[in-house]
């Protein structure tokens, strides 16, 4: 990335333990959405998930290791540069992070917790976390749900609430920050054994969609900002029939205009397109993801991007404006790719 103002850019995370290059930067073609790789840095092991600051000048990365850490990079120059040493998050295997109320929040899958790390005005991180919320509970899946496994944490559209999704406890937790510590407001139970992984809000601020990893479905929910509550309404399959083998949904994205929802499913290695209906979703169809084991899904300027971990590439798709179905357009090789974000 060359840092010129207004230049479309992408940042790709990968698993260095599986041969990935670390944090990769790319230019985004203004027409067609093609990615051109520019640089890679390996300052942090396993930077599997990334989040960009609102001003686009700082990029935050988890380090999805047993110790668990978060790092901040300046990205206004040619190459990402660490603002300081990675900060331990007092949690194992952080899989996701987001910015909320002057903090970076991490979802720590290995131990089932959420950690808050303060962000300085210049975008750099405080040297230690300000607080941590430990999830408790389990689910009926003997191997995957023996304890809590926080998989995602993000603010709601109003910025009032922090929302954490826990695969191990089949639930979504709504929190606030009190003196830098995540404090539980309410826990919403989803269907036992569903294994919720990620949640995406609809731009109407009234609906949210939870993609479930242990059953290939999406749970449609009604969101109440004022009360800080989530009500499950329906559960919709992400596949048109029974899976041929493994089927583990991963990413979920809502179109900016709110007309479509897309999911990625590993094993089946497909992207699913849904039409948004009142309090529901209608599956339009599925298409191959262009690789193997799509770990994450992103939308940018009318295109979908899938980070395919096991085939080691990022694929991109144009989206049919009428049906929402993706059409494969191209790829770049990124070994052990895990996510892609845009800024």
Secondary structure, DSSP 8 states (H G I E B T S, - for coil): ----TT--EEEEEE-GGGT--SEEEEEE-TTT--EEEEEEE-SSTT---EEE-TTSSEEEEEE-SSS-EEEEEE-SSSS-EESSS-EE-SSS-EEEEEEETTEEEEEETTTTEEEEEEB-TTS-B-SS-SEEEE-----S-TTT-SS--EEEEEE-TTSS-EEEEETTTTEEEEEEEETTEEEEEEEEE--TT--EEEEEE-TTSSEEEEEETTTTEEEEEEEETTTTEEEEEEEEESSSS--SS--EEEEEEE-TTSSEEEEEEETTTEEEEEEEETTEEEEEEEEE-SSS-EEEEEEETTEEEEEETTTTEEEEEEE-TTT--EEEEEEEE-TTEEEEEE-
